Amino acid sequence: MNMANRAKSSKKSQSADKNKLKSEKEERVTVSELARDERTHKILGVISLLCGLFLLIAFASYLFTWKVDQDKVFRGAAILWPSEGIKTANLMGNLGAYVAHQFFYNGFGLASFIFCTLFFVIGANAVFAKKIFSVGRNIRYLLVGIIYFSVALAFISSGSFFPWGGEFGKLISNWLSLTLGMVGTAALLLVVGIAYLIWRFNPVFKVPEFQKQKKSTESGDVLLESDFRLGEPDDTLPVKDIPKTKNKKLHSTAIENVPAHD
């Protein structure tokens, strides 16, 4: 009997273990659930913040090392392979020099710094699980700002060796100069720049109000209505000053002047 009970208990434990394994295998995470998971948002937010920080340091270093690294980055992605033995002066290494060169020289020039802001906005909202910035609105502002500042900087710094506006800004600036001329392009960029600032910051313009200084009238300079009537004779008689006496004296004098009746 004991052997039979042991056999039955072992079978039950084996069946329970099989059921557990089946239940564990059946638990699957779908892509939609993974996308909605809060941990996924935080991980992507941290990655976005790190990308923004990486670009910021690489771009800032490119401003000082672009001449030294220019002949190396022109080799392309080959500088990323260790076998080439190429070392750049960028603070973020060969990858930072290559990425900064692509953004500045072949891209949008100095306006590429706006991409760092874009990554910071997205990363901050994802990490803190709170709407710190309006992502959609900031993306529109930043993308339009990248295009405008790239073209404007390329137009202002035409002929400079440093890619202030990048290849994109240089291409659009040259096309506008051929189409509208230098004066027309400058006027267009000025109007678009003012419109962008108004759209982005919505400043309040007020007309200055000049307050009229009111002349203070002294206590003795009181104007009467008769003084404003032109052409009318002044019929008013001067009022003589009546000496102030006490009421008792006035009353007694009035009684004395009354004639006595027989």
MIMARDO-247912 format. One line per 2 residues: their letters; for each residue x, y, z of N, C-alpha, C. Coordinates in Angstrom, 1 decimal. Layout:
BEGIN
a	X/Y/Z/X/Y/Z/X/Y/Z; ... .
% end
This chain:
BEGIN
mn	0.8/-1.2/0.0/0.0/0.0/0.0/0.9/1.3/0.0; 1.9/1.2/0.8/2.8/2.4/0.8/3.5/2.7/-0.5 .
ma	3.9/1.6/-1.2/4.5/1.7/-2.5/3.5/2.3/-3.5; 2.3/1.9/-3.4/1.2/2.4/-4.3/1.0/3.9/-4.1 .
nr	0.9/4.2/-2.8/0.7/5.6/-2.5/1.8/6.5/-2.9; 3.0/6.0/-2.8/4.2/6.8/-3.2/4.2/6.9/-4.8 .
ak	3.8/5.9/-5.4/3.8/5.9/-6.9/2.7/7.0/-7.4; 1.6/7.0/-6.7/0.5/7.9/-7.0/0.9/9.3/-6.8 .
ss	1.6/9.6/-5.6/2.1/10.9/-5.3/3.1/11.4/-6.3; 4.0/10.5/-6.7/5.1/10.9/-7.6/4.4/11.2/-9.0 .
kk	3.4/10.5/-9.4/2.7/10.8/-10.6/2.0/12.2/-10.6; 1.4/12.4/-9.4/0.7/13.7/-9.2/1.7/14.9/-9.3 .
sq	2.9/14.7/-8.6/3.9/15.8/-8.6/4.4/16.0/-10.1; 4.6/14.9/-10.8/5.1/15.0/-12.2/4.1/15.7/-13.0 .
sa	2.8/15.4/-12.9/1.8/16.0/-13.7/1.7/17.5/-13.3; 1.9/17.8/-12.0/1.8/19.2/-11.6/3.0/20.0/-12.2 .
dk	4.2/19.4/-12.2/5.4/20.0/-12.8/5.1/20.3/-14.3; 4.5/19.3/-14.9/4.3/19.5/-16.4/3.3/20.6/-16.6 .
nk	2.3/20.7/-15.8/1.3/21.8/-15.9/2.0/23.2/-15.7; 2.9/23.2/-14.7/3.6/24.5/-14.5/4.5/24.9/-15.7 .
lk	5.2/23.9/-16.3/6.0/24.1/-17.5/5.1/24.6/-18.6; 3.9/24.0/-18.8/3.1/24.4/-19.9/2.6/25.8/-19.7 .
se	2.2/26.1/-18.4/1.7/27.5/-18.1/2.8/28.5/-18.4; 4.1/28.2/-18.0/5.2/29.1/-18.2/5.5/29.3/-19.7 .
ke	5.3/28.2/-20.5/5.6/28.3/-21.9/4.5/29.1/-22.6; 3.3/29.0/-22.1/2.1/29.7/-22.7/2.1/31.2/-22.5 .
er	2.9/31.7/-21.4/2.9/33.1/-21.2/3.8/33.8/-22.2; 3.2/34.5/-23.1/4.0/35.2/-24.1/3.6/36.7/-24.1 .
vt	4.6/37.5/-24.3/4.5/38.9/-24.3/4.4/39.4/-25.8; 3.3/40.1/-26.1/3.1/40.6/-27.4/3.9/41.9/-27.6 .
vs	4.0/42.3/-28.9/4.7/43.5/-29.2/4.0/44.7/-28.6; 2.6/44.7/-28.7/1.9/45.8/-28.3/2.0/46.0/-26.7 .
el	2.0/44.9/-26.0/2.2/45.0/-24.6/3.6/45.5/-24.2; 4.6/45.0/-25.0/5.9/45.5/-24.7/6.1/47.0/-25.0 .
ar	5.4/47.4/-26.0/5.4/48.9/-26.4/4.7/49.7/-25.3; 3.7/49.2/-24.7/3.0/49.9/-23.7/3.6/49.8/-22.3 .
de	4.6/49.0/-22.1/5.2/48.8/-20.8/6.0/50.0/-20.4; 5.8/50.4/-19.2/6.5/51.6/-18.7/8.0/51.4/-18.7 .
rt	8.5/50.2/-18.4/9.9/50.0/-18.4/10.5/50.2/-19.8; 9.8/49.8/-20.8/10.3/50.1/-22.2/10.4/51.5/-22.5 .
hk	9.5/52.3/-22.0/9.5/53.8/-22.2/10.8/54.4/-21.5; 11.0/53.9/-20.3/12.1/54.4/-19.5/13.5/54.1/-20.2 .
il	13.6/52.8/-20.7/14.8/52.4/-21.3/15.1/53.2/-22.6; 14.0/53.4/-23.4/14.1/54.2/-24.6/14.5/55.7/-24.3 .
gv	13.9/56.2/-23.2/14.2/57.5/-22.8/15.6/57.7/-22.4; 16.2/56.8/-21.6/17.6/56.8/-21.3/18.5/56.8/-22.5 .
is	18.1/55.9/-23.4/18.9/55.8/-24.7/18.9/57.2/-25.4; 17.7/57.8/-25.5/17.5/59.0/-26.2/18.4/60.1/-25.5 .
ll	18.3/60.2/-24.2/19.1/61.2/-23.5/20.6/61.0/-23.7; 21.1/59.7/-23.7/22.5/59.4/-24.0/22.9/59.8/-25.4 .
cg	22.0/59.6/-26.4/22.3/60.0/-27.7/22.4/61.5/-27.8; 21.5/62.2/-27.2/21.6/63.7/-27.2/22.9/64.2/-26.6 .
lf	23.3/63.5/-25.5/24.5/63.9/-24.8/25.7/63.6/-25.7; 25.7/62.5/-26.3/26.8/62.1/-27.3/26.9/63.1/-28.4 .
ll	25.8/63.4/-29.0/25.8/64.4/-30.1/26.3/65.8/-29.7; 25.9/66.2/-28.5/26.3/67.5/-28.0/27.8/67.6/-27.8 .
ia	28.4/66.5/-27.2/29.9/66.6/-27.0/30.6/66.4/-28.3; 30.1/65.6/-29.2/30.8/65.4/-30.5/30.7/66.6/-31.3 .
fa	29.5/67.3/-31.3/29.4/68.5/-32.1/30.3/69.7/-31.5; 30.3/69.8/-30.2/31.1/70.8/-29.6/32.6/70.6/-29.9 .
sy	33.0/69.3/-29.8/34.4/69.0/-30.1/34.7/69.2/-31.6; 33.8/69.0/-32.4/34.0/69.2/-33.9/34.3/70.7/-34.2 .
lf	33.8/71.6/-33.4/34.0/73.0/-33.7/35.5/73.4/-33.6; 36.3/72.6/-32.8/37.7/72.9/-32.5/38.6/71.9/-33.2 .
tw	38.1/70.7/-33.7/39.0/69.7/-34.2/38.7/69.4/-35.7; 37.8/70.2/-36.3/37.4/69.8/-37.7/38.5/69.9/-38.7 .
kv	39.4/70.9/-38.5/40.5/71.0/-39.4/41.5/69.8/-39.3; 41.7/69.4/-38.0/42.7/68.3/-37.8/42.1/66.9/-38.3 .
dq	40.8/66.7/-38.1/40.2/65.4/-38.5/39.6/65.4/-39.9; 39.7/66.5/-40.7/39.0/66.6/-41.9/39.5/65.6/-42.9 .
dk	40.9/65.4/-43.0/41.4/64.5/-44.0/41.1/63.0/-43.6; 40.9/62.8/-42.3/40.6/61.4/-41.9/39.1/61.1/-42.1 .
vf	38.2/62.0/-41.8/36.8/61.7/-41.9/36.4/61.6/-43.4; 37.2/62.2/-44.3/36.8/62.1/-45.7/37.0/60.7/-46.2 .
rg	37.6/59.8/-45.5/37.8/58.4/-45.9/36.5/57.6/-45.7; 35.5/58.2/-45.0/34.2/57.6/-44.8/34.2/56.7/-43.6 .
aa	33.3/55.7/-43.6/33.1/54.8/-42.5/34.3/53.9/-42.2; 35.3/53.9/-43.1/36.5/53.1/-42.9/37.2/53.4/-41.6 .
il	37.1/54.7/-41.1/37.8/55.1/-39.9/37.2/54.4/-38.7; 36.1/53.8/-38.8/35.5/53.1/-37.7/36.1/51.7/-37.4 .
wp	36.8/51.2/-38.4/37.4/49.8/-38.2/38.7/50.0/-37.6; 38.9/49.1/-36.5/40.2/49.2/-35.8/41.4/48.9/-36.7 .
se	41.2/48.1/-37.7/42.4/47.7/-38.6/43.0/48.9/-39.3; 42.2/49.9/-39.5/42.8/51.1/-40.2/43.8/51.8/-39.4 .
gi	43.7/51.7/-38.1/44.7/52.4/-37.2/44.6/53.9/-37.2; 43.4/54.5/-37.5/43.2/55.9/-37.6/42.7/56.4/-36.2 .
kt	43.3/57.5/-35.8/42.9/58.1/-34.5/42.6/59.6/-34.7; 41.4/60.0/-34.3/40.9/61.4/-34.5/41.1/62.1/-33.2 .
an	41.0/63.5/-33.3/41.1/64.3/-32.1/39.8/64.6/-31.4; 38.7/64.1/-32.0/37.4/64.4/-31.4/37.3/63.7/-30.0 .
lm	36.6/64.4/-29.1/36.4/63.9/-27.7/35.6/62.6/-27.7; 34.8/62.3/-28.7/34.0/61.1/-28.7/34.6/60.1/-29.7 .
gn	35.9/60.2/-30.0/36.6/59.2/-30.8/36.2/59.3/-32.2; 36.6/58.2/-32.9/36.3/58.2/-34.4/34.8/58.2/-34.7 .
lg	34.0/57.6/-33.9/32.6/57.6/-34.1/32.1/59.0/-34.0; 32.5/59.8/-33.0/32.0/61.1/-32.8/32.5/62.0/-33.9 .
ay	33.7/61.8/-34.4/34.2/62.6/-35.5/33.5/62.4/-36.8; 33.2/61.1/-37.0/32.4/60.7/-38.3/31.0/61.2/-38.2 .
va	30.3/61.0/-37.1/28.9/61.5/-37.0/28.8/63.0/-37.1; 29.7/63.7/-36.4/29.7/65.2/-36.5/30.0/65.7/-37.9 .
hq	30.9/65.0/-38.6/31.2/65.4/-40.0/30.0/65.2/-40.8; 29.3/64.1/-40.7/28.1/63.9/-41.5/27.0/65.0/-41.2 .
ff	26.8/65.3/-39.9/25.8/66.3/-39.6/26.2/67.7/-40.0; 27.5/68.1/-39.8/27.9/69.4/-40.1/28.2/69.6/-41.6 .
yn	29.1/68.8/-42.1/29.6/69.0/-43.5/28.6/68.6/-44.5; 28.0/67.4/-44.4/27.1/66.9/-45.3/25.6/67.2/-45.0 .
gf	25.4/67.8/-43.8/24.0/68.0/-43.4/23.6/69.4/-43.2; 23.4/69.9/-42.0/22.8/71.2/-41.7/23.7/72.2/-41.0 .
gl	25.0/71.9/-40.9/25.9/72.8/-40.3/25.7/73.0/-38.8; 25.8/74.3/-38.4/25.7/74.6/-37.0/24.3/74.4/-36.5 .
as	23.3/74.3/-37.3/21.9/74.0/-36.9/21.7/72.6/-36.4; 22.8/71.8/-36.6/22.7/70.4/-36.2/22.6/70.3/-34.6 .
fi	23.0/71.3/-33.9/22.9/71.3/-32.5/21.4/71.2/-32.0; 20.5/71.6/-32.9/19.1/71.5/-32.6/18.6/70.0/-32.4 .
fc	19.3/69.1/-33.1/19.0/67.7/-32.9/19.3/67.2/-31.5; 20.2/67.8/-30.8/20.5/67.5/-29.4/19.3/67.8/-28.6 .
tl	18.7/69.0/-28.8/17.5/69.4/-28.1/16.3/68.4/-28.4; 16.2/68.0/-29.6/15.2/67.0/-30.0/15.3/65.7/-29.2 .
ff	16.5/65.2/-29.0/16.7/64.0/-28.3/16.4/64.2/-26.8; 16.8/65.3/-26.3/16.5/65.6/-24.8/15.0/65.8/-24.6 .
vi	14.3/66.4/-25.4/12.8/66.5/-25.2/12.2/65.2/-25.2; 12.5/64.3/-26.2/11.9/63.0/-26.2/12.3/62.1/-25.0 .
ga	13.6/62.2/-24.7/14.1/61.4/-23.6/13.5/61.8/-22.2; 13.4/63.1/-22.0/12.9/63.5/-20.7/11.4/63.1/-20.5 .
na	10.6/63.2/-21.5/9.2/62.8/-21.4/9.1/61.3/-21.2; 10.0/60.5/-21.8/9.9/59.0/-21.6/10.4/58.6/-20.3 .
vf	11.5/59.2/-19.8/12.1/58.7/-18.5/11.2/59.1/-17.3; 10.7/60.3/-17.3/9.9/60.7/-16.1/8.4/60.3/-16.2 .
ak	8.0/59.7/-17.3/6.6/59.2/-17.5/5.7/60.4/-17.3; 6.0/61.5/-17.7/5.2/62.7/-17.5/5.4/63.7/-18.7 .
ki	4.4/64.4/-19.0/4.4/65.3/-20.1/5.1/66.6/-19.7; 6.5/66.5/-19.7/7.2/67.7/-19.4/7.2/68.7/-20.6 .
fs	7.4/68.2/-21.8/7.4/69.0/-23.0/6.4/68.4/-23.9; 5.8/69.3/-24.7/4.9/68.8/-25.8/5.8/68.3/-26.9 .
vg	5.8/67.0/-27.1/6.7/66.4/-28.1/6.3/66.8/-29.5; 5.1/66.7/-29.9/4.7/67.0/-31.2/4.9/68.5/-31.6 .
rn	4.6/69.4/-30.7/4.8/70.8/-31.0/6.3/71.1/-31.1; 7.1/70.6/-30.1/8.5/70.9/-30.2/9.2/70.3/-31.4 .
ir	8.7/69.1/-31.8/9.3/68.5/-33.1/9.1/69.5/-34.3; 7.9/70.0/-34.4/7.6/71.0/-35.5/8.5/72.2/-35.4 .
yl	8.6/72.8/-34.2/9.4/73.9/-34.0/10.9/73.6/-34.4; 11.4/72.5/-33.9/12.8/72.2/-34.1/13.1/71.9/-35.5 .
lv	12.2/71.1/-36.2/12.5/70.8/-37.6/12.5/72.0/-38.5; 11.5/72.9/-38.3/11.5/74.1/-39.1/12.7/75.0/-38.7 .
gi	13.1/75.0/-37.5/14.3/75.8/-37.1/15.6/75.2/-37.7; 15.7/73.9/-37.8/16.8/73.3/-38.5/17.0/73.8/-39.9 .
iy	15.8/73.7/-40.6/15.9/74.1/-42.0/16.2/75.6/-42.2; 15.5/76.4/-41.4/15.7/77.9/-41.6/17.1/78.3/-41.2 .
fs	17.6/77.9/-40.0/18.9/78.3/-39.6/20.0/77.8/-40.5; 19.8/76.6/-41.0/20.8/76.0/-42.0/21.0/76.9/-43.2 .
va	19.8/77.3/-43.8/19.8/78.1/-45.0/20.4/79.5/-44.7; 19.9/80.1/-43.5/20.3/81.5/-43.2/21.8/81.5/-42.9 .
la	22.4/80.6/-42.2/23.8/80.6/-41.9/24.6/80.3/-43.1; 24.1/79.5/-44.0/24.9/79.3/-45.3/24.9/80.5/-46.1 .
fi	23.8/81.3/-46.1/23.7/82.5/-46.9/24.6/83.6/-46.3; 24.7/83.7/-45.0/25.5/84.7/-44.4/27.0/84.4/-44.5 .
ss	27.3/83.2/-44.4/28.7/82.8/-44.4/29.2/82.2/-45.7; 28.6/82.6/-46.8/29.0/82.1/-48.1/30.5/82.5/-48.4 .
gs	31.2/81.5/-48.8/32.7/81.6/-49.0/33.5/81.2/-47.9; 32.9/80.9/-46.7/33.7/80.4/-45.6/34.1/78.9/-45.7 .
ff	35.3/78.6/-45.2/35.7/77.2/-45.3/34.9/76.3/-44.3; 34.5/76.9/-43.2/33.8/76.1/-42.2/32.3/75.9/-42.7 .
pw	31.8/74.7/-42.6/30.4/74.5/-43.0/29.3/75.0/-42.1; 29.2/76.4/-42.0/28.2/76.9/-41.1/26.8/76.4/-41.4 .
gg	26.4/76.3/-42.6/25.1/75.9/-43.0/25.0/74.5/-43.5; 26.2/73.8/-43.7/26.2/72.5/-44.2/25.9/72.4/-45.7 .
ef	25.9/71.2/-46.2/25.6/71.0/-47.6/24.1/71.4/-47.9; 23.2/71.0/-47.0/21.8/71.3/-47.3/21.6/72.8/-47.4 .
gk	22.1/73.6/-46.4/21.9/75.0/-46.4/22.6/75.7/-47.6; 23.7/75.2/-47.9/24.5/75.7/-49.1/23.7/75.5/-50.4 .
li	23.1/74.4/-50.5/22.3/74.1/-51.8/21.1/75.0/-51.9; 20.3/75.1/-50.8/19.1/76.0/-50.8/19.5/77.4/-51.0 .
sn	20.6/77.9/-50.3/21.0/79.2/-50.4/21.4/79.6/-51.8; 22.2/78.8/-52.4/22.6/79.0/-53.8/21.4/79.1/-54.8 .
wl	20.4/78.2/-54.6/19.2/78.3/-55.4/18.4/79.5/-55.2; 18.3/80.0/-54.0/17.5/81.2/-53.7/18.3/82.4/-54.3 .
sl	19.6/82.4/-54.2/20.4/83.5/-54.7/20.3/83.7/-56.2; 20.2/82.5/-56.9/20.1/82.5/-58.3/18.6/83.0/-58.7 .
tl	17.7/82.6/-57.9/16.3/82.9/-58.3/15.9/84.3/-57.9; 16.2/84.7/-56.7/15.7/86.0/-56.1/16.8/87.1/-56.1 .
gm	18.1/86.7/-56.3/19.2/87.6/-56.1/19.6/87.7/-54.6; 20.7/88.4/-54.4/21.2/88.5/-53.0/20.2/89.3/-52.2 .
vg	19.7/90.5/-52.7/18.8/91.3/-51.9/17.5/90.6/-51.6; 17.0/90.0/-52.7/15.7/89.3/-52.5/15.8/88.1/-51.5 .
ta	16.9/87.4/-51.5/17.1/86.3/-50.6/17.3/86.8/-49.2; 18.0/87.9/-49.0/18.2/88.5/-47.7/16.8/89.0/-47.1 .
al	16.0/89.6/-48.0/14.7/90.1/-47.5/13.8/88.9/-47.1; 13.8/87.8/-47.9/13.0/86.7/-47.7/13.4/86.0/-46.4 .
ll	14.7/85.8/-46.1/15.2/85.2/-44.9/14.9/86.1/-43.7; 14.9/87.4/-43.8/14.5/88.3/-42.7/13.1/88.1/-42.4 .
vv	12.2/88.1/-43.4/10.8/88.0/-43.1/10.4/86.6/-42.5; 11.1/85.6/-43.1/10.8/84.2/-42.5/11.3/84.1/-41.1 .
gi	12.5/84.7/-40.8/13.0/84.7/-39.5/12.1/85.4/-38.5; 11.6/86.5/-38.8/10.6/87.2/-37.9/9.4/86.4/-37.7 .
ay	8.9/85.8/-38.8/7.7/85.0/-38.7/7.9/83.7/-37.9; 9.1/83.2/-38.0/9.4/82.0/-37.1/9.5/82.4/-35.6 .
li	10.1/83.5/-35.3/10.1/83.9/-33.9/8.7/84.2/-33.4; 7.9/84.8/-34.2/6.5/85.1/-33.7/5.8/83.8/-33.5 .
wr	5.9/82.8/-34.5/5.3/81.5/-34.4/5.8/80.7/-33.2; 7.1/80.9/-32.9/7.7/80.1/-31.8/7.4/80.6/-30.4 .
fn	7.6/82.0/-30.3/7.5/82.6/-28.9/6.2/83.4/-28.7; 5.5/83.8/-29.8/4.3/84.6/-29.7/4.5/85.8/-28.8 .
pv	5.4/86.7/-29.1/5.6/87.9/-28.3/4.4/88.8/-28.4; 4.3/89.7/-27.3/3.2/90.6/-27.2/3.7/92.0/-27.6 .
fk	3.2/92.6/-28.6/3.6/94.0/-29.0/2.6/95.0/-28.5; 3.0/96.0/-27.8/2.2/97.0/-27.2/2.6/98.4/-27.7 .
vp	1.7/99.2/-28.0/2.0/100.6/-28.4/2.2/101.4/-27.1; 3.3/102.1/-27.0/3.6/102.9/-25.8/2.6/104.0/-25.6 .
ef	2.1/104.1/-24.4/1.1/105.1/-24.1/1.8/106.2/-23.3; 1.6/107.5/-23.9/2.2/108.6/-23.3/1.1/109.3/-22.4 .
qk	1.3/109.3/-21.1/0.4/109.9/-20.2/0.5/111.4/-20.2; -0.6/112.1/-20.3/-0.6/113.5/-20.2/-0.4/114.0/-18.8 .
qk	0.5/114.9/-18.6/0.7/115.4/-17.3/-0.4/116.5/-17.0; -1.2/116.2/-16.0/-2.2/117.1/-15.6/-1.6/118.2/-14.7 .
ks	-2.0/119.4/-15.1/-1.5/120.6/-14.4/-2.3/120.6/-13.0; -1.6/120.7/-12.0/-2.2/120.8/-10.7/-2.7/122.2/-10.4 .
te	-4.0/122.3/-10.1/-4.5/123.7/-9.8/-4.3/124.0/-8.3; -3.9/125.2/-8.1/-3.7/125.6/-6.7/-5.0/125.9/-6.1 .
sg	-5.0/126.0/-4.7/-6.3/126.2/-4.0/-6.9/127.6/-4.3; -6.0/128.6/-4.6/-6.6/129.9/-4.8/-7.0/130.2/-6.3 .
dv	-6.5/129.3/-7.2/-6.8/129.5/-8.6/-8.0/128.7/-9.0; -9.2/129.0/-8.5/-10.4/128.3/-8.8/-11.1/129.1/-9.9 .
ll	-11.5/128.4/-11.0/-12.2/129.1/-12.1/-13.6/128.9/-12.0; -14.4/130.0/-12.1/-15.8/130.0/-12.1/-16.4/129.9/-13.5 .
es	-17.7/129.5/-13.6/-18.3/129.3/-14.9/-18.4/130.6/-15.7; -18.5/131.8/-15.0/-18.6/133.1/-15.6/-17.4/133.4/-16.4 .
df	-16.2/132.9/-15.9/-15.0/133.2/-16.6/-14.9/132.6/-18.0; -15.7/131.5/-18.3/-15.6/130.9/-19.6/-16.6/131.4/-20.5 .
rl	-17.5/132.3/-20.1/-18.6/132.8/-21.0/-18.0/134.0/-21.7; -17.7/133.9/-22.9/-17.1/135.0/-23.7/-18.2/135.9/-24.2 .
ge	-18.0/137.2/-24.2/-19.0/138.2/-24.7/-20.1/138.6/-23.8; -20.2/138.0/-22.6/-21.3/138.3/-21.7/-20.8/139.3/-20.7 .
pd	-21.6/140.4/-20.4/-21.1/141.4/-19.4/-21.1/140.7/-18.0; -20.2/141.2/-17.2/-20.0/140.7/-15.9/-20.9/141.5/-15.0 .
dt	-22.1/141.0/-14.7/-23.1/141.7/-13.8/-22.9/141.5/-12.4; -22.0/140.6/-12.1/-21.8/140.3/-10.7/-21.1/141.4/-9.9 .
lp	-21.7/141.7/-8.8/-21.1/142.8/-8.0/-20.2/142.2/-6.9; -19.2/143.0/-6.6/-18.3/142.5/-5.6/-19.0/142.4/-4.2 .
vk	-18.8/141.4/-3.6/-19.3/141.2/-2.2/-18.4/141.7/-1.2; -18.9/142.7/-0.4/-18.0/143.2/0.6/-17.9/142.2/1.8 .
di	-16.7/142.3/2.4/-16.5/141.5/3.5/-17.3/141.9/4.7; -18.1/141.0/5.2/-18.9/141.4/6.4/-18.1/140.9/7.6 .
pk	-17.9/141.8/8.6/-17.2/141.4/9.7/-17.9/140.4/10.5; -17.2/139.4/11.0/-17.8/138.3/11.7/-18.0/138.8/13.2 .
tk	-19.2/138.7/13.6/-19.6/139.0/15.0/-20.3/137.9/15.6; -20.3/137.9/16.9/-20.9/136.8/17.6/-22.4/137.0/17.5 .
nk	-23.1/135.9/17.6/-24.6/135.8/17.4/-25.3/136.6/18.4; -24.8/136.6/19.6/-25.5/137.4/20.7/-25.4/138.9/20.4 .
kl	-24.4/139.4/19.9/-24.3/140.9/19.7/-25.2/141.3/18.5; -25.3/140.4/17.5/-26.2/140.7/16.4/-27.6/140.7/16.8 .
hs	-27.9/139.8/17.7/-29.3/139.7/18.1/-29.7/140.9/19.0; -28.8/141.4/19.8/-29.0/142.5/20.7/-29.2/143.8/19.9 .
ta	-28.4/144.0/18.9/-28.5/145.3/18.1/-29.7/145.3/17.3; -30.2/144.1/16.9/-31.5/144.1/16.2/-32.6/144.5/17.1 .
ie	-32.6/144.1/18.3/-33.7/144.5/19.3/-33.7/145.9/19.6; -32.5/146.5/19.7/-32.4/147.9/20.0/-32.9/148.8/18.9 .
nv	-32.8/148.4/17.6/-33.2/149.2/16.5/-34.7/149.1/16.2; -35.4/148.3/16.9/-36.8/148.1/16.6/-37.5/149.3/17.3 .
pa	-38.4/150.2/16.5/-39.0/151.3/17.1/-40.1/150.9/18.1; -40.2/151.7/19.2/-41.2/151.4/20.2/-42.6/151.9/19.8 .
hd	-43.7/151.1/20.0/-45.0/151.4/19.6/-45.7/152.0/20.9; -46.6/153.0/20.6/-47.3/153.6/21.7/-48.4/152.7/22.2 .
% end
